[in-house]
Amino acid sequence: MDKLKIKIDKKIFVFLLVLTIIGISVGAVLVTVLNNSDKTLTIEYINEFVNNIENNKLDYLFALKNNLFSNLTYVVLIWLLGISVIGLPIMLIMFFSKSFILGFSIGAVLESFKAKGILFSLVYVFPGQVINLLFLLFLMMYAMSFSFKLIYVILKKQSLDFRIVMNKYFKIFLLVLIVTLLMTLYDTFLMPKLIKLIIPFIM
């Protein structure tokens, strides 16, 4: 693979960063306003997850399959949507939902373990979830930029060296795909072991 230079489109990057913060914040706050039955179900799910880790009952193969399918699907779909002219709103909804789910997970942990949940959240989020979201943000930035280029070319009826632009876009895709795969392996196999180490401090 040739040397890949990542250029940051500041306007798109800032927009996506703000969208990420909003998504995480909304997800975290939503947990606190759930009705009692939904809140109880959420807390029970978190407690079951912790108990499975503590008692070595996690099905790592099943978790790996689910995590790989979920994470890689996001990456592939966003990349493909970036090639289309009409994929922009769908990409934004997908990216926002990813941030929202992360925020909701953090909020659920804090709701379940209160102040002690901060330590749990840090282990859960860093570095796997943060790196995943950061590289997904970079992919989103290039996907949006690619879409804007296509729209501009179509509206202005100008030519575009599609091969050069596509070549770089594909390299970005491969980079994000590799990082996503590595972080999925980390979240599936290593993160639960780290959580097991801190369980005595949060229970």
ZIKAMO-V289654 format. One record per run of one state. SS is the DSSP state (@ for helix, = for strand, . for the rest). FROM is the first residue (numbers start at 1). LEN is the number of residues. If there is no record, write none. Layout:
<<SS/FROM/LEN> <SS/FROM/LEN>>
This chain:
<<./1/9> <@/10/23> <./33/3> <@/36/19> <./55/5> <@/60/24> <./84/4> <@/88/38> <./126/2> <@/128/29> <./157/5> <@/162/41> <./203/1>>
